[in-house]
Amino acid sequence: MVMAREPSTTTQARHDDAAQPESVAVSAGRIPGRDLLSDGVRISVELAPLIVPDRAEVVRAVRALIGMGSDARAGRTFEGGRWRYDGGRLDAQAERMVQPLPADRTGDAGLPRLREIVAADLPFMVFLGEDRASLCIDHRLGDGFLSVMLTAGALAGRGAPAVFASADDRSPLPAALAATYGRHAGRLGALLRDRWADDRPTYAGPTVPGGRGRLDLVTGTMDAATFRALADWSRGRVPPTLAMMFALHEALRRSGVPVMDEGAILVDLRRYLPSGRSTLANFVVGHPVSVRDGIDAAGARFHRDLHVGRPLAALTSGLTTRAWRRPAPATVPAAASPILSDMGFLRALEPLPWASDDAVVRVSVDPAGRNGITALTAVLRRRLNISVSFDSSLWERDAVTAACDLLRHDPKGLLP
């Protein structure tokens, strides 16, 4: 549910940023806890087919992005648990951040391994191929919203999106909590009653070692007519994201993948911020969704959870208790945990120099836990792009491919 909208105005890219205050400033700080939750994870994006811009043009665009100041995050480098922004090194940094795209790091097979050739200290890198381009972002820098804005700023040729010029790196959490509960105190009471009444079952089935194996990717597109039909089916009943969650669960089951009754939907917590406030930082959380009681009951519960701010409370609780949490379990269920992450309409990427109408976006990201199977969806030029990330040392690629095909060709047929 990361809605990757493009602001209505942009800041023109300028290579000569040396005279700007941020170009000579050096600042540093600790990486915030909400960003450290994504430590070790990278988001890799591939766009094809493109009329790929000249490298010099992309370097200038990247230089403009990283010259927007430390609050805009794009120019930060990483040193262990700390970040650093050095305005005097931005020219050299921009050169390092744009590199050729090796052919073996493309497509479903290659994109998950793009992360293996990135520089550990850089916040993101852009890779240019013959008919495609890729971007790999350190997830500590930000979430899917930031990855889309960086992609648009580096490749669209329209200057830096305005969100970078107006970036505010204060923690968004206090503002979201105040807007959600300070003005609507009844929501807090409802939230506490719901949590008290919760009875989430404990998994008691077989388990497998929790250590990650081989990250893999399967992608496909849902044509415009099928996507419209799914939206029509969902309208007035349940959110399309929840319908896709149920369809993913059923597609995995029909393809022979053992699957848990509870999965998760990624919720963008920017929805809880006061009007006019946003953030480039990580501000998303996975919200549990059960399929046991049917789609209508799940839809009603999901709507209520969003209304009372349960995803926001979950992030707050997780950050508050982080220092006291037990280490990650050594084993995970031997059944898939389906995860649905919807990036929404990628309007910011529409102006890219696409080489044909069949524009495709692939996204690779580590699922939460070895047994997670994450379907990331995004609408580009009226088609729904689906990227399914999974651990192929645990799940058969052919089975996941079959599930993805079911999901994109007949999602309504998977629904009750």
C-alpha positions as CSV (number, residue, x, y, z in Angstrom):
1,M,0.0,0.0,0.0
2,V,2.9,2.3,-0.8
3,M,1.2,4.8,-3.2
4,A,4.0,6.0,-5.4
5,R,2.6,9.3,-6.5
6,E,4.6,12.0,-8.3
7,P,4.4,15.5,-7.0
8,S,2.9,18.1,-9.4
9,T,6.2,20.1,-9.5
10,T,9.8,19.2,-9.8
11,T,13.1,20.8,-9.0
12,Q,15.3,21.3,-12.0
13,A,18.5,19.2,-12.0
14,R,21.7,21.2,-11.9
15,H,25.2,19.9,-12.1
16,D,26.8,23.0,-10.6
17,D,25.8,22.4,-7.0
18,A,29.1,23.4,-5.6
19,A,27.9,26.9,-4.7
20,Q,24.9,25.5,-2.7
21,P,25.3,25.3,1.1
22,E,24.6,21.6,1.2
23,S,27.5,21.0,-1.2
24,V,30.1,21.9,1.5
25,A,28.2,20.7,4.5
26,V,29.3,17.6,6.4
27,S,26.7,16.0,8.7
28,A,26.3,12.6,10.3
29,G,24.1,10.7,12.7
30,R,22.8,7.4,13.9
31,I,20.5,5.4,11.7
32,P,17.1,5.6,13.3
33,G,15.5,2.4,14.7
34,R,12.7,2.3,12.2
35,D,15.4,2.2,9.4
36,L,17.5,-0.4,11.2
37,L,14.5,-2.7,11.0
38,S,15.4,-3.1,7.3
39,D,19.1,-3.6,7.9
40,G,20.6,-6.0,5.4
41,V,17.7,-5.7,2.9
42,R,17.9,-4.1,-0.5
43,I,15.2,-3.2,-3.0
44,S,16.2,-3.9,-6.6
45,V,14.1,-2.4,-9.5
46,E,14.4,-3.2,-13.2
47,L,12.6,-1.2,-15.9
48,A,12.4,-2.4,-19.5
49,P,12.3,-1.8,-22.4
50,L,13.8,1.7,-22.2
51,I,15.6,4.1,-24.4
52,V,18.4,4.3,-22.0
53,P,19.8,7.8,-21.4
54,D,23.5,8.6,-21.8
55,R,25.5,7.8,-18.7
56,A,26.6,11.4,-18.4
57,E,23.0,12.5,-18.3
58,V,22.1,10.0,-15.6
59,V,25.2,11.1,-13.5
60,R,24.0,14.7,-13.7
61,A,20.6,13.6,-12.5
62,V,22.0,11.6,-9.7
63,R,24.3,14.4,-8.7
64,A,21.2,16.7,-8.5
65,L,19.4,14.2,-6.2
66,I,22.3,13.7,-3.8
67,G,22.9,17.4,-3.7
68,M,19.5,18.2,-2.2
69,G,20.9,18.0,1.4
70,S,21.1,15.3,4.1
71,D,17.3,15.5,4.9
72,A,16.6,14.3,1.4
73,R,18.5,11.1,2.3
74,A,19.6,10.3,-1.3
75,G,23.2,11.5,-0.7
76,R,23.8,9.7,2.6
77,T,26.5,7.0,2.9
78,F,26.6,4.3,5.5
79,E,29.2,3.5,8.1
80,G,28.0,0.6,10.2
81,G,25.1,1.9,12.3
82,R,25.7,5.5,11.3
83,W,25.1,7.6,8.2
84,R,27.2,10.5,6.8
85,Y,26.6,13.2,4.3
86,D,29.7,14.9,2.8
87,G,28.9,17.7,0.4
88,G,32.5,17.9,-0.7
89,R,32.5,14.4,-2.1
90,L,29.2,14.4,-4.0
91,D,30.8,14.7,-7.5
92,A,32.9,11.6,-7.0
93,Q,30.0,9.9,-5.3
94,A,27.7,10.5,-8.3
95,E,30.2,8.9,-10.6
96,R,30.4,5.8,-8.4
97,M,26.6,5.5,-8.2
98,V,26.1,5.0,-12.0
99,Q,27.5,1.8,-13.5
100,P,27.0,-0.6,-16.4
101,L,24.3,-3.2,-16.0
102,P,25.8,-6.7,-16.5
103,A,23.5,-9.0,-18.6
104,D,23.6,-11.7,-15.9
105,R,22.0,-9.3,-13.4
106,T,18.9,-8.8,-15.5
107,G,15.4,-10.4,-15.7
108,D,13.8,-12.7,-13.1
109,A,17.0,-14.8,-12.7
110,G,19.5,-11.9,-12.5
111,L,17.7,-9.1,-10.6
112,P,17.8,-10.7,-7.1
113,R,21.6,-10.9,-7.5
114,L,22.1,-7.2,-8.5
115,R,22.7,-6.5,-4.8
116,E,25.9,-8.6,-4.9
117,I,27.7,-5.9,-7.0
118,V,26.6,-2.8,-5.1
119,A,29.0,-0.8,-3.0
120,A,28.2,-1.4,0.7
121,D,28.5,2.3,1.7
122,L,26.3,3.8,-1.1
123,P,22.6,4.6,-0.5
124,F,21.6,3.5,-4.0
125,M,23.1,2.7,-7.4
126,V,21.8,3.0,-10.9
127,F,22.8,0.4,-13.5
128,L,22.4,1.1,-17.3
129,G,22.0,-1.7,-19.9
130,E,21.3,-1.6,-23.6
131,D,17.5,-1.7,-23.4
132,R,16.9,-1.5,-19.6
133,A,18.0,0.2,-16.4
134,S,18.0,-1.0,-12.8
135,L,18.2,0.7,-9.4
136,C,19.3,-0.9,-6.2
137,I,18.5,0.9,-2.9
138,D,19.6,0.2,0.6
139,H,16.4,-0.4,2.5
140,R,17.8,1.5,5.5
141,L,17.5,4.6,3.4
142,G,13.8,4.3,2.8
143,D,10.9,2.2,1.6
144,G,9.2,1.6,-1.8
145,F,8.0,5.2,-2.0
146,L,11.6,6.5,-1.9
147,S,12.8,3.8,-4.4
148,V,10.2,5.0,-7.0
149,M,11.1,8.7,-6.5
150,L,14.8,7.9,-6.9
151,T,14.1,6.0,-10.0
152,A,12.0,8.8,-11.5
153,G,14.6,11.4,-10.5
154,A,17.5,9.5,-12.0
155,L,15.9,8.3,-15.3
156,A,12.9,10.4,-16.2
157,G,14.9,13.5,-17.4
158,R,12.5,15.9,-15.7
159,G,14.6,17.0,-12.7
160,A,14.4,15.9,-9.1
161,P,10.9,15.3,-7.8
162,A,9.8,18.0,-5.4
163,V,9.7,15.7,-2.4
164,F,13.5,15.8,-2.2
165,A,13.5,19.6,-2.1
166,S,10.9,19.7,0.7
167,A,12.3,16.7,2.6
168,D,11.7,16.7,6.4
169,D,13.8,14.1,8.2
170,R,12.2,14.5,11.6
171,S,10.7,11.3,12.9
172,P,7.1,11.0,11.4
173,L,5.9,8.8,14.2
174,P,5.0,11.5,16.8
175,A,3.1,13.5,14.2
176,A,1.2,10.3,13.1
177,L,0.4,9.4,16.6
178,A,-0.9,12.8,17.5
179,A,-3.0,13.1,14.4
180,T,-4.5,9.6,14.9
181,Y,-5.1,9.5,18.7
182,G,-4.7,13.1,19.9
183,R,-7.7,14.2,17.9
184,H,-9.6,10.9,18.1
185,A,-9.1,9.5,21.6
186,G,-11.8,6.9,21.1
187,R,-9.6,5.1,18.6
188,L,-7.1,4.4,21.4
189,G,-9.8,2.7,23.5
190,A,-11.0,0.7,20.6
191,L,-7.5,-0.4,19.8
192,L,-6.8,-1.6,23.3
193,R,-10.1,-3.5,23.4
194,D,-9.3,-5.2,20.1
195,R,-5.8,-6.2,21.2
196,W,-7.1,-7.6,24.5
197,A,-9.7,-9.7,22.7
198,D,-7.3,-11.0,20.1
199,D,-6.7,-14.8,20.0
200,R,-4.2,-15.4,17.3
201,P,-3.4,-19.2,17.0
202,T,0.1,-20.5,17.6
203,Y,1.6,-22.5,14.7
204,A,2.1,-26.1,15.7
205,G,3.1,-27.7,12.4
206,P,6.5,-28.8,11.0
207,T,9.3,-26.3,10.8
208,V,12.5,-25.7,8.8
209,P,15.7,-23.8,9.7
210,G,15.2,-20.1,9.6
211,G,18.5,-19.1,7.9
212,R,18.0,-17.5,4.5
213,G,18.9,-19.5,1.4
214,R,18.6,-18.3,-2.2
215,L,16.5,-15.2,-3.0
216,D,14.6,-15.8,-6.3
217,L,12.0,-13.9,-8.3
218,V,9.1,-14.7,-10.6
219,T,7.3,-11.9,-12.4
220,G,4.3,-11.4,-14.7
221,T,1.7,-8.8,-15.8
222,M,-2.0,-8.7,-15.5
223,D,-3.6,-7.1,-18.5
224,A,-5.8,-4.0,-18.2
225,A,-9.1,-5.8,-18.7
226,T,-8.4,-8.4,-16.0
227,F,-7.2,-5.7,-13.6
228,R,-10.4,-3.7,-14.2
229,A,-12.5,-6.8,-13.6
230,L,-10.8,-7.4,-10.3
231,A,-11.3,-3.8,-9.3
232,D,-15.0,-4.0,-10.2
233,W,-15.4,-7.2,-8.1
234,S,-13.7,-5.6,-5.1
235,R,-15.5,-2.2,-5.3
236,G,-17.8,-1.7,-2.4
237,R,-16.8,-5.1,-0.8
238,V,-13.2,-5.2,0.2
239,P,-10.0,-3.3,-0.7
240,P,-8.4,-4.6,-3.9
241,T,-5.2,-5.2,-1.9
242,L,-7.0,-7.6,0.4
243,A,-8.6,-9.3,-2.6
244,M,-5.2,-9.9,-4.1
245,M,-4.0,-11.2,-0.7
246,F,-6.7,-13.9,-0.7
247,A,-6.0,-14.7,-4.4
248,L,-2.3,-15.1,-3.6
249,H,-3.1,-17.5,-0.8
250,E,-5.4,-19.6,-3.0
251,A,-3.0,-19.5,-6.0
252,L,-0.2,-20.9,-3.8
253,R,-2.4,-23.6,-2.4
254,R,-3.6,-24.7,-5.8
255,S,0.0,-24.8,-7.0
256,G,1.0,-27.3,-4.3
257,V,2.7,-24.8,-1.9
258,P,1.8,-25.5,1.7
259,V,0.5,-22.1,3.0
260,M,-0.4,-20.7,6.4
261,D,-3.9,-19.3,7.1
262,E,-2.4,-16.0,8.2
263,G,-0.4,-13.7,5.9
264,A,0.3,-10.0,5.8
265,I,-0.4,-6.8,3.9
266,L,2.1,-4.0,3.8
267,V,0.5,-0.8,5.0
268,D,1.9,2.6,4.3
269,L,1.7,4.6,7.5
270,R,1.9,7.9,5.7
271,R,-1.9,7.6,5.7
272,Y,-1.8,8.6,9.4
273,L,0.2,11.7,9.0
274,P,-1.4,15.1,9.1
275,S,-2.3,16.8,5.8
276,G,0.8,18.2,4.1
277,R,3.3,16.1,6.0
278,S,5.2,13.1,4.4
279,T,8.5,11.4,4.9
280,L,11.2,9.8,2.7
281,A,12.1,7.4,5.6
282,N,10.9,3.9,6.1
283,F,7.3,4.2,7.3
284,V,5.6,1.0,6.4
285,V,4.6,-2.1,8.4
286,G,3.3,-5.6,7.6
287,H,-0.2,-6.0,9.0
288,P,-1.5,-9.6,9.7
289,V,-4.5,-10.8,7.8
290,S,-6.2,-14.1,8.4
291,V,-8.1,-16.1,5.7
292,R,-9.8,-18.4,8.1
293,D,-13.1,-16.6,8.5
294,G,-13.6,-15.6,4.8
295,I,-12.9,-12.5,2.8
296,D,-15.8,-10.4,4.0
297,A,-14.9,-10.9,7.7
298,A,-11.3,-10.2,6.8
299,G,-12.3,-7.1,4.9
300,A,-14.4,-5.7,7.9
301,R,-11.5,-6.4,10.3
302,F,-8.9,-4.9,8.0
303,H,-11.1,-1.7,7.6
304,R,-11.5,-1.5,11.4
305,D,-7.8,-2.1,12.1
306,L,-6.8,0.8,9.7
307,H,-9.4,3.1,11.2
308,V,-8.2,2.6,14.8
309,G,-4.5,2.8,13.7
310,R,-3.5,-0.7,14.6
311,P,-0.6,-0.8,12.1
312,L,0.7,2.4,13.5
313,A,0.5,1.1,17.0
314,A,2.3,-2.1,15.9
315,L,5.3,-0.1,14.6
316,T,5.3,2.0,17.8
317,S,5.3,-1.1,20.0
318,G,8.0,-2.8,17.9
319,L,10.3,0.1,18.1
320,T,9.7,0.6,21.9
321,T,10.4,-3.0,22.7
322,R,13.2,-3.6,20.2
323,A,16.0,-3.6,22.8
324,W,14.2,-6.3,24.8
325,R,13.1,-8.6,22.0
326,R,14.4,-12.1,21.8
327,P,16.6,-13.1,18.9
328,A,15.0,-14.2,15.7
329,P,13.8,-17.8,16.0
330,A,16.1,-20.5,14.6
331,T,13.2,-22.2,12.8
332,V,10.2,-21.0,10.8
333,P,7.0,-22.8,9.8
334,A,7.4,-25.2,6.9
335,A,4.4,-23.4,5.3
336,A,4.5,-20.3,3.2
337,S,3.5,-17.0,4.8
338,P,1.9,-14.9,1.9
339,I,2.8,-11.2,1.9
340,L,1.1,-8.6,-0.3
341,S,2.8,-5.3,-0.9
342,D,1.0,-2.9,-3.3
343,M,3.0,0.1,-4.6
344,G,-0.1,1.5,-6.3
345,F,-0.1,3.5,-9.5
346,L,3.5,4.3,-10.6
347,R,2.6,7.7,-12.1
348,A,6.1,9.0,-11.3
349,L,7.5,6.4,-13.8
350,E,5.1,7.2,-16.7
351,P,7.4,9.9,-18.2
352,L,10.4,7.5,-18.5
353,P,11.7,7.0,-22.1
354,W,9.9,3.7,-22.6
355,A,10.8,2.0,-25.9
356,S,7.3,0.4,-26.3
357,D,3.9,0.3,-24.7
358,D,4.6,-3.0,-23.0
359,A,6.5,-1.3,-20.1
360,V,7.6,-3.7,-17.4
361,V,8.8,-3.1,-13.9
362,R,10.4,-5.9,-11.8
363,V,11.0,-5.5,-8.1
364,S,13.1,-7.9,-5.9
365,V,13.1,-7.6,-2.1
366,D,13.7,-10.0,0.8
367,P,10.5,-11.4,2.2
368,A,10.0,-11.1,6.0
369,G,11.3,-14.5,7.1
370,R,12.6,-17.4,5.1
371,N,9.2,-18.9,4.6
372,G,7.7,-15.6,3.3
373,I,6.5,-15.4,-0.3
374,T,6.0,-11.7,-1.1
375,A,3.9,-10.6,-4.1
376,L,4.7,-6.9,-4.9
377,T,2.2,-5.3,-7.2
378,A,2.3,-2.0,-9.1
379,V,0.2,-0.5,-11.9
380,L,2.1,0.9,-14.8
381,R,0.3,2.0,-18.0
382,R,-2.9,0.3,-16.9
383,R,-1.4,-3.1,-16.4
384,L,-0.7,-4.7,-13.0
385,N,2.9,-5.8,-12.7
386,I,3.4,-8.6,-10.2
387,S,6.8,-9.5,-8.7
388,V,7.0,-12.6,-6.4
389,S,10.1,-12.9,-4.2
390,F,10.8,-16.1,-2.4
391,D,13.5,-18.4,-1.2
392,S,14.0,-21.1,-3.9
393,S,16.0,-23.3,-1.5
394,L,12.7,-23.8,0.3
395,W,10.0,-23.4,-2.4
396,E,10.0,-24.9,-5.8
397,R,10.3,-22.3,-8.6
398,D,7.9,-24.1,-10.9
399,A,5.2,-24.1,-8.2
400,V,5.7,-20.4,-7.5
401,T,5.6,-19.7,-11.3
402,A,2.4,-21.6,-11.5
403,A,0.9,-19.6,-8.7
404,C,2.0,-16.3,-10.3
405,D,0.4,-17.4,-13.6
406,L,-2.9,-18.2,-11.8
407,L,-2.8,-14.8,-10.0
408,R,-2.3,-12.7,-13.1
409,H,-4.6,-14.6,-15.5
410,D,-7.6,-15.3,-13.4
411,P,-7.6,-13.6,-10.0
412,K,-11.4,-13.6,-9.8
413,G,-11.4,-17.3,-10.2
414,L,-9.2,-17.6,-7.1
415,L,-11.7,-15.7,-4.9
416,P,-14.7,-17.0,-3.0
